[in-house]
Amino acid sequence: MTNTAENIAKVTALKTIKETQWVGNLTFDSLDKCLTSMNFNTLNSGWYKPTALRINGLKGIFMLNEDGGLNFEQKVTKLEENKFLIESLSNEGFNQFENKYCELI
């Protein structure tokens, strides 16, 4: 992940989000399939092969966007062997994230 002010603010804001503010029901049998599905909800090109990222202090696996920015709206949680869950920020979680992010930028 690029060490930009935006990414630092995103990580800091994500650390204020409670686990109960993530919701999800999409499951796949591999991390790669989760990342591909998540990529469809971004402005990345169709040629981009998504990159997974773990962040100290946060639960789950996040995706890096093609431009090096952190895709903060979704994450992947490994439930068991060959079962991965995509979780998205709830509306309340997104609002909290946005308020903290704007405060930091």
Secondary structure by P-SEA (a helix, b strand, c coil): ccccaaaaaaaaaaaaccccccccccccccaaaaaaaaaaaccccccccbbbbbbccccbbbbbccccccccccccccccccbbbbbbbcaaaaaaaaaaaaaac
